[in-house]
Amino acid sequence: MKIETGFLETKDYKTYYKIVGDLSNGNIPLIVLHGGPGGNMRSYEPFFALADKGIPIVLYNQHGSYLSPISGDIDKLFTFDSFEEELELLLKKLGIKKYHLLGHSWGGMLALHYVLKAKNIDGIQSLILYSTLPSTELWNDECKRLIKHYPNKMREELLKTYDNPEYVSNLEKRGVKKFLREHNNNKPQDVYKYKEKKIKFIGKTYKYMWGSSELFGTGTLKDYNLIKDLHNINLPTLIMSGQEDESTPFINKLMNDEIKDSKWILYGDSQHCSYLTETDKVLSDLEDWIKNH
């Protein structure tokens, strides 16, 4: 399997990218926008197998993530405009004119905003929204619902972070661990074939943009809401999510209902990262989708 790495450099940031497969083989590549904010490409290694099917994959660590440091002002760099510019600069650097765009979690928020608000989207052949959200308020409301069955004191401690993002207690920490265990599982790191050293999640980026708690968006993304714009998406759209996902079936059904040319696949044995738990099904569905669009 051919793997190439490199950096996109600007005056304000450096972006680490990885190409898996051959961009010159004539097939339209898949661009992957990772979650976070502040996450990285690490967990998406299962997608590498698509390159064996002839589908080139391009992944990159968005600026403010691992191996992609910033040198400019975060108020200007941790914005949709800046992340969308980064995507366009990378496409230009790699000479990519046509592509499928997949966004997972926060990456899906970025993908949605890009196709609805940006101007240079003619090259997008299809949109893949993976365990993501069209509205932070909707996400927050769904997380409140998901913890309704928690013990009263634990639920109360978790809800305190909604109004006071800096609030932390031992019971709140246990509540977050319980929530992640139920809705955001990942396989152990030893499932990965291609080892990379010192993989880090950048909490500063996450806290600034999303907030202190996984359950509630309270950072700069707190007013993110594209629900009323979803009907304007004119791209074939694949929606993917897990039955026990923190991106709940309600959130994904709403997107499927509002986006005209969309298909929704719900993975019954998965949470937020179904590509790690139902890998073969996910890869088969992605291969079929990409080759048919």
CORPETA-V180693 format. One record per residue. N is the residue number from 1. RES is the residue in three letters. SS is DSSP state (helix for helix, strand for strand, loop for the rest). PHI is phi in degrees with one decimal (none if undefined). OMEGA is omega as a letter, one per 20 degrees, with the letter a starting at -180 (none if undefined). Layout:
N;RES;SS;PHI;OMEGA, N;RES;SS;PHI;OMEGA
This chain:
1;MET;loop;none;a, 2;LYS;loop;-79.9;r, 3;ILE;strand;-131.0;r, 4;GLU;strand;-126.8;r, 5;THR;strand;-122.6;r, 6;GLY;strand;-174.5;a, 7;PHE;strand;-131.8;r, 8;LEU;strand;-98.0;a, 9;GLU;strand;-120.7;r, 10;THR;loop;-127.4;a, 11;LYS;loop;-70.5;a, 12;ASP;loop;-106.9;a, 13;TYR;strand;-163.1;r, 14;LYS;strand;-127.4;a, 15;THR;strand;-116.2;r, 16;TYR;strand;-84.5;r, 17;TYR;strand;-130.8;r, 18;LYS;strand;-140.0;r, 19;ILE;strand;-109.7;r, 20;VAL;strand;-113.3;a, 21;GLY;loop;101.1;a, 22;ASP;loop;-114.0;r, 23;LEU;loop;-67.0;a, 24;SER;loop;-98.5;a, 25;ASN;loop;-83.1;r, 26;GLY;loop;90.9;r, 27;ASN;loop;-92.1;a, 28;ILE;loop;-75.9;a, 29;PRO;strand;-78.6;r, 30;LEU;strand;-105.9;r, 31;ILE;strand;-98.8;a, 32;VAL;strand;-109.6;r, 33;LEU;strand;-101.7;a, 34;HIS;loop;-75.7;r, 35;GLY;loop;-82.5;a, 36;GLY;loop;139.9;i, 37;PRO;loop;-60.1;a, 38;GLY;loop;98.6;r, 39;GLY;loop;-78.0;r, 40;ASN;loop;-158.9;a, 41;MET;loop;-74.9;a, 42;ARG;helix;-53.0;a, 43;SER;helix;-74.8;a, 44;TYR;helix;-92.3;r, 45;GLU;helix;-54.7;r, 46;PRO;helix;-55.0;r, 47;PHE;helix;-65.4;r, 48;PHE;helix;-54.5;a, 49;ALA;helix;-61.7;r, 50;LEU;helix;-64.8;r, 51;ALA;helix;-64.7;r, 52;ASP;helix;-68.5;r, 53;LYS;helix;-93.5;r, 54;GLY;loop;93.0;a, 55;ILE;loop;-99.4;r, 56;PRO;loop;-65.9;a, 57;ILE;strand;-119.3;r, 58;VAL;strand;-119.2;r, 59;LEU;strand;-122.5;r, 60;TYR;strand;-153.4;r, 61;ASN;strand;-89.0;a, 62;GLN;loop;-56.6;a, 63;HIS;loop;-58.5;a, 64;GLY;loop;91.6;r, 65;SER;strand;-114.4;a, 66;TYR;loop;-54.4;a, 67;LEU;loop;69.1;r, 68;SER;strand;-127.2;a, 69;PRO;loop;-74.1;r, 70;ILE;strand;-111.1;r, 71;SER;loop;-126.6;a, 72;GLY;loop;-99.3;a, 73;ASP;loop;-77.1;a, 74;ILE;helix;-63.9;r, 75;ASP;helix;-61.7;r, 76;LYS;helix;-96.6;a, 77;LEU;helix;-88.6;a, 78;PHE;loop;-93.0;a, 79;THR;loop;-135.3;r, 80;PHE;helix;-61.2;a, 81;ASP;helix;-57.0;a, 82;SER;helix;-69.6;r, 83;PHE;helix;-67.7;r, 84;GLU;helix;-71.8;r, 85;GLU;helix;-62.5;r, 86;GLU;helix;-59.0;r, 87;LEU;helix;-59.7;a, 88;GLU;helix;-66.2;r, 89;LEU;helix;-65.2;r, 90;LEU;helix;-68.1;r, 91;LEU;helix;-59.4;r, 92;LYS;helix;-65.8;a, 93;LYS;helix;-61.0;a, 94;LEU;helix;-89.9;r, 95;GLY;loop;69.1;a, 96;ILE;loop;-92.7;a, 97;LYS;loop;-109.0;r, 98;LYS;loop;-126.8;a, 99;TYR;strand;-165.2;r, 100;HIS;strand;-97.4;a, 101;LEU;strand;-113.6;r, 102;LEU;strand;-113.0;r, 103;GLY;strand;-123.4;r, 104;HIS;strand;-106.6;r, 105;SER;loop;58.3;r, 106;TRP;helix;-56.6;r, 107;GLY;helix;-60.0;r, 108;GLY;helix;-70.1;r, 109;MET;helix;-60.8;r, 110;LEU;helix;-65.1;r, 111;ALA;helix;-62.7;r, 112;LEU;helix;-60.2;a, 113;HIS;helix;-61.9;a, 114;TYR;helix;-63.3;a, 115;VAL;helix;-72.8;a, 116;LEU;helix;-94.2;a, 117;LYS;helix;-115.3;a, 118;ALA;loop;-82.4;a, 119;LYS;loop;-110.5;a, 120;ASN;loop;-101.0;a, 121;ILE;loop;-114.7;a, 122;ASP;loop;-61.1;a, 123;GLY;loop;-79.9;a, 124;ILE;strand;-75.6;r, 125;GLN;strand;-84.7;r, 126;SER;strand;-160.5;a, 127;LEU;strand;-115.7;r, 128;ILE;strand;-122.5;a, 129;LEU;strand;-102.4;a, 130;TYR;strand;-114.2;r, 131;SER;loop;47.5;a, 132;THR;loop;-124.9;a, 133;LEU;loop;-152.9;r, 134;PRO;loop;-96.7;a, 135;SER;strand;-158.2;r, 136;THR;helix;-67.2;r, 137;GLU;helix;-60.3;r, 138;LEU;helix;-63.3;r, 139;TRP;helix;-57.5;a, 140;ASN;helix;-58.5;a, 141;ASP;helix;-63.6;r, 142;GLU;helix;-67.6;r, 143;CYS;helix;-66.0;r, 144;LYS;helix;-59.8;r, 145;ARG;helix;-67.2;a, 146;LEU;helix;-65.8;a, 147;ILE;loop;-102.6;a, 148;LYS;loop;-61.3;a, 149;HIS;loop;-86.8;a, 150;TYR;loop;-67.9;r, 151;PRO;loop;-52.6;a, 152;ASN;helix;-51.9;a, 153;LYS;helix;-65.2;r, 154;MET;helix;-64.8;r, 155;ARG;helix;-61.6;r, 156;GLU;helix;-62.9;r, 157;GLU;helix;-65.9;r, 158;LEU;helix;-65.2;a, 159;LEU;helix;-67.7;r, 160;LYS;helix;-62.1;a, 161;THR;helix;-72.2;r, 162;TYR;helix;-70.2;r, 163;ASP;helix;-91.4;a, 164;ASN;loop;-133.0;a, 165;PRO;loop;-56.6;a, 166;GLU;loop;-84.9;a, 167;TYR;loop;-70.2;r, 168;VAL;loop;-141.5;r, 169;SER;loop;-144.7;r, 170;ASN;helix;-60.9;r, 171;LEU;helix;-69.7;r, 172;GLU;helix;-64.4;r, 173;LYS;helix;-61.7;r, 174;ARG;helix;-65.9;r, 175;GLY;helix;-64.9;r, 176;VAL;helix;-64.7;r, 177;LYS;helix;-61.6;r, 178;LYS;helix;-63.1;r, 179;PHE;helix;-62.1;a, 180;LEU;helix;-64.0;r, 181;ARG;helix;-64.0;a, 182;GLU;helix;-85.6;a, 183;HIS;helix;-132.8;a, 184;ASN;loop;-145.1;a, 185;ASN;loop;-76.3;r, 186;ASN;loop;-135.2;r, 187;LYS;loop;-74.2;r, 188;PRO;loop;-59.6;a, 189;GLN;helix;-60.2;a, 190;ASP;helix;-74.7;r, 191;VAL;helix;-76.4;a, 192;TYR;loop;-86.0;a, 193;LYS;loop;-83.7;a, 194;TYR;loop;-95.4;a, 195;LYS;loop;-76.2;r, 196;GLU;loop;-127.7;a, 197;LYS;loop;-83.7;r, 198;LYS;loop;51.6;r, 199;ILE;loop;-70.2;a, 200;LYS;loop;-125.2;r, 201;PHE;loop;-97.4;a, 202;ILE;loop;-90.9;a, 203;GLY;helix;-64.8;a, 204;LYS;helix;-62.7;r, 205;THR;helix;-64.8;a, 206;TYR;helix;-60.2;a, 207;LYS;helix;-64.6;a, 208;TYR;helix;-65.5;a, 209;MET;helix;-90.8;a, 210;TRP;loop;-94.9;a, 211;GLY;loop;137.6;a, 212;SER;loop;-87.2;a, 213;SER;loop;-118.1;r, 214;GLU;loop;-61.7;a, 215;LEU;loop;-73.6;a, 216;PHE;loop;-132.9;r, 217;GLY;loop;-77.6;a, 218;THR;loop;-129.9;a, 219;GLY;loop;-88.2;a, 220;THR;loop;-68.2;r, 221;LEU;loop;-90.0;a, 222;LYS;loop;-62.4;a, 223;ASP;loop;-98.5;r, 224;TYR;loop;-62.4;r, 225;ASN;strand;-159.8;a, 226;LEU;loop;-117.8;a, 227;ILE;helix;-56.3;a, 228;LYS;helix;-70.2;a, 229;ASP;helix;-98.3;a, 230;LEU;helix;-57.9;a, 231;HIS;helix;-68.3;r, 232;ASN;helix;-85.9;r, 233;ILE;loop;-73.0;a, 234;ASN;loop;-115.3;r, 235;LEU;loop;-121.3;r, 236;PRO;loop;-57.8;a, 237;THR;strand;-129.1;r, 238;LEU;strand;-103.3;r, 239;ILE;strand;-110.1;a, 240;MET;strand;-131.2;r, 241;SER;strand;-162.0;r, 242;GLY;strand;-106.0;a, 243;GLN;loop;-59.4;a, 244;GLU;loop;-104.8;a, 245;ASP;loop;-66.8;r, 246;GLU;loop;-68.6;r, 247;SER;loop;-82.7;a, 248;THR;loop;-68.1;r, 249;PRO;helix;-54.3;r, 250;PHE;helix;-62.2;r, 251;ILE;helix;-61.1;a, 252;ASN;helix;-74.6;r, 253;LYS;helix;-64.8;r, 254;LEU;helix;-59.2;r, 255;MET;helix;-63.6;r, 256;ASN;helix;-63.3;r, 257;ASP;helix;-68.4;a, 258;GLU;helix;-87.2;a, 259;ILE;loop;-90.2;a, 260;LYS;loop;-57.8;a, 261;ASP;loop;-100.7;a, 262;SER;strand;-131.6;r, 263;LYS;strand;-133.5;a, 264;TRP;strand;-116.0;r, 265;ILE;strand;-115.5;r, 266;LEU;strand;-107.8;a, 267;TYR;strand;-93.8;a, 268;GLY;loop;-71.7;a, 269;ASP;loop;-111.7;a, 270;SER;loop;-135.2;r, 271;GLN;loop;-113.4;a, 272;HIS;loop;-82.4;a, 273;CYS;loop;-127.5;a, 274;SER;helix;-63.7;r, 275;TYR;helix;-69.6;r, 276;LEU;helix;-98.7;a, 277;THR;helix;-113.1;r, 278;GLU;loop;-127.7;a, 279;THR;helix;-57.1;a, 280;ASP;helix;-62.2;r, 281;LYS;helix;-64.3;a, 282;VAL;helix;-61.4;a, 283;LEU;helix;-64.5;r, 284;SER;helix;-64.6;r, 285;ASP;helix;-65.7;r, 286;LEU;helix;-66.0;r, 287;GLU;helix;-60.8;r, 288;ASP;helix;-62.4;a, 289;TRP;helix;-62.5;a, 290;ILE;helix;-64.5;a, 291;LYS;helix;-72.2;r, 292;ASN;loop;-96.4;a, 293;HIS;loop;-131.8;none
